[in-house]
């Protein structure tokens, strides 16, 4: 009945080389499953190359075109060099969210360390590419044009704080949505079980059960939407590395 227990990281194979805990956990297992599932979709979906695509090929092609159009609209044609990176992120987050909706599985995107690692990877790539491509001109990202000299120090400070907060907002948004949704489903499920065991109150158990069905449908929407939000924000941030000027 504990709604937080589902987020516990449990070791499956305990490993402590040189006193460092590198155990293979349930989170590690489901991240491997996510990678295998996403890889299977793209490999099996594109292997046939049929003129009239089947369901699996249609799903793979739709995912490809969807992310490709997102990258083009957000970062331009030059941003397509980052398409493999964005597409990989999108599929990983999407499959992590969807697999986490299956009962008795583990939602890796409900762990802040996972989402922050993904966000830090995005921001690290933005900084690295921006500096390598533009050198010190990349710092123009923090200096908007047309600002009065008296206001420039304050604007620069605001831009720096905004840039630093990007990995925090990117990671917390995904983590919080997954965490809150799964806790809500767990609480509602426990409420239904309690009503069914309460005897006289069992007659109203279908009401929260119907709410669980609606919440599950909503969580399915959120799972897809959060993967899209993560991908499009990654494109927007990469666009700053490609075109750092305001």
C-alpha positions in Angstrom: 0.0 0.0 0.0 3.0 2.3 0.3 3.0 4.6 -2.7 6.7 5.4 -2.4 7.9 1.8 -2.3 7.6 1.4 -6.1 10.4 3.9 -6.5 12.9 2.0 -4.3 16.1 1.0 -6.1 16.9 -2.7 -5.2 20.1 -4.5 -6.0 19.8 -7.6 -8.2 23.5 -8.4 -8.4 25.6 -6.9 -5.7 29.0 -5.6 -7.0 31.5 -3.7 -4.8 34.9 -3.5 -6.7 37.4 -1.5 -4.7 34.7 -0.6 -2.2 32.6 1.2 -4.8 28.9 0.1 -5.1 28.4 -0.7 -8.8 25.6 -3.2 -8.2 23.2 -4.2 -11.0 19.9 -2.9 -9.8 16.2 -2.9 -10.9 16.9 0.5 -12.5 19.8 -0.9 -14.4 17.7 -3.8 -15.6 14.8 -1.7 -16.9 17.2 0.8 -18.6 18.6 -2.2 -20.5 15.1 -3.3 -21.3 14.3 0.2 -22.6 17.4 0.2 -24.8 16.5 -3.3 -26.2 12.9 -2.3 -26.8 13.7 0.9 -28.6 16.4 -0.9 -30.7 14.0 -3.7 -31.5 11.4 -1.2 -32.7 13.8 0.5 -35.1 15.7 -2.6 -36.3 12.6 -4.8 -36.8 10.5 -1.8 -38.1 13.0 -0.9 -40.8 14.3 -4.3 -41.8 11.4 -5.1 -44.2 11.4 -1.7 -46.0 8.0 -2.5 -47.5 6.3 -0.1 -49.9 3.1 -0.7 -48.0 4.4 -0.6 -44.4 3.1 -2.8 -41.6 2.3 -1.6 -38.1 5.8 -1.9 -36.8 7.3 -0.2 -39.8 4.7 2.6 -39.6 5.5 3.2 -36.0 9.2 3.4 -36.7 8.7 5.7 -39.6 6.3 7.9 -37.7 8.7 8.3 -34.8 11.5 9.1 -37.2 9.6 11.7 -39.2 8.1 13.2 -36.0 11.5 13.8 -34.4 13.1 14.9 -37.7 10.4 17.6 -38.2 10.8 18.7 -34.6 14.5 19.2 -35.1 14.1 21.0 -38.4 11.4 23.4 -37.0 13.4 24.1 -33.8 17.0 24.2 -35.0 16.8 24.5 -38.8 18.5 22.2 -41.3 21.8 22.7 -39.6 20.4 21.2 -36.5 19.9 17.8 -38.3 23.5 16.9 -37.4 22.1 16.4 -33.9 19.1 14.3 -35.1 20.6 11.0 -33.9 21.2 12.4 -30.5 17.7 13.9 -30.1 16.0 10.8 -31.6 17.9 8.6 -29.1 16.8 10.8 -26.2 13.2 10.8 -27.4 13.0 7.1 -27.8 14.7 6.4 -24.4 12.4 8.8 -22.5 9.3 7.6 -24.4 9.9 3.9 -23.8 11.0 4.6 -20.1 7.7 6.4 -19.5 5.5 3.8 -21.3 7.2 0.7 -19.8 6.8 2.3 -16.4 3.0 2.3 -16.8 3.0 -1.6 -16.9 2.2 -3.0 -13.5 5.2 -4.4 -11.5 7.7 -2.6 -13.7 10.1 0.2 -12.7 9.9 3.8 -14.0 13.5 5.0 -14.4 12.4 8.5 -15.3 10.9 8.8 -11.8 14.5 8.9 -10.5 15.9 12.5 -10.4 19.5 11.2 -10.9 18.5 9.6 -14.3 16.6 12.7 -15.6 19.3 15.1 -14.4 22.0 12.9 -16.1 20.1 13.2 -19.4 19.6 17.0 -18.9 23.3 17.5 -18.0 24.3 15.6 -21.1 22.2 17.9 -23.2 23.5 21.1 -21.6 27.1 19.7 -21.7 26.7 19.1 -25.5 25.3 22.6 -26.0 28.3 24.2 -24.2 30.9 22.0 -25.9 29.5 22.6 -29.4 28.9 26.3 -28.8 32.5 26.9 -27.6 34.1 24.7 -30.3 32.0 26.1 -33.1 31.9 29.8 -32.1 34.6 30.3 -29.5 34.1 33.4 -27.3 31.3 34.5 -29.6 29.2 31.8 -27.9 29.1 34.2 -24.9 26.9 36.4 -27.0 24.1 34.1 -25.9 24.2 36.0 -22.5 24.3 39.5 -24.1 21.1 40.4 -25.9 21.5 43.1 -28.6 19.8 46.4 -28.2 20.0 46.6 -24.4 20.9 49.9 -22.7 24.4 49.8 -21.2 23.1 50.6 -17.8 20.8 47.5 -17.8 23.3 45.2 -19.4 24.9 43.8 -16.2 21.5 42.9 -14.8 20.3 41.3 -18.1 23.6 39.3 -18.4 23.1 38.1 -14.8 19.5 37.0 -15.6 20.6 35.3 -18.8 23.3 33.4 -16.9 20.9 32.3 -14.2 18.4 31.2 -16.8 21.0 29.2 -18.6 22.2 27.5 -15.4 18.6 26.6 -14.4 18.0 24.8 -17.7 19.3 21.4 -16.7 17.4 21.7 -13.4 14.0 22.6 -15.0 14.5 20.0 -17.8 15.2 17.2 -15.3 12.7 18.2 -12.6 9.8 18.6 -15.1 10.2 15.0 -16.3 10.9 13.5 -12.9 8.0 15.3 -11.1 5.4 14.4 -13.7 6.3 10.7 -13.6 6.6 10.6 -9.8 3.3 12.4 -9.2 1.4 10.4 -11.7 2.5 7.0 -10.3 1.9 8.0 -6.7 -1.6 9.1 -7.7 -2.3 5.8 -9.4 -1.0 3.9 -6.4 -3.0 5.9 -3.9 -6.2 5.4 -5.9 -5.5 1.7 -6.3 -5.1 1.3 -2.6 -8.3 3.2 -2.1 -10.2 0.8 -4.3 -8.7 -2.2 -2.4 -9.6 -0.7 0.9 -13.2 -0.1 -0.2 -13.6 -3.6 -1.5 -12.4 -4.9 1.9 -14.7 -2.6 3.8 -17.8 -4.6 3.2 -20.6 -2.1 3.2 -18.6 0.5 1.3 -17.7 -2.0 -1.5 -20.7 -0.7 -3.5 -18.9 2.6 -4.2 -15.6 0.9 -5.2 -16.4 1.2 -9.0 -16.2 5.0 -8.7 -12.5 5.2 -7.8 -11.9 2.3 -10.2 -13.3 4.4 -13.0 -11.1 7.2 -11.9 -8.1 4.9 -12.1 -9.0 4.0 -15.7 -9.2 7.7 -16.5 -6.0 8.5 -14.7 -4.2 5.7 -16.6 -5.3 7.1 -19.9 -4.1 10.6 -18.7 -0.8 9.1 -17.7 -0.4 7.5 -21.1 -0.9 11.0 -22.6 1.6 12.5 -20.1 4.2 9.8 -20.9 4.2 10.7 -24.6 3.9 14.4 -24.0 6.9 14.5 -21.6 9.0 12.7 -24.1 8.1 15.3 -26.7 8.7 18.2 -24.4 12.1 16.8 -23.5 13.0 16.4 -27.2 11.8 19.8 -28.3 13.5 21.6 -25.4 16.7 19.8 -26.3 16.3 21.1 -29.9 15.7 24.7 -28.6 18.9 24.5 -26.4 20.9 23.1 -29.3 19.7 25.9 -31.5 21.3 28.3 -29.0 24.6 26.5 -29.6 24.1 26.7 -33.4 23.0 30.3 -33.4 24.2 31.9 -30.1 23.2 35.5 -31.1 20.0 37.0 -29.9 
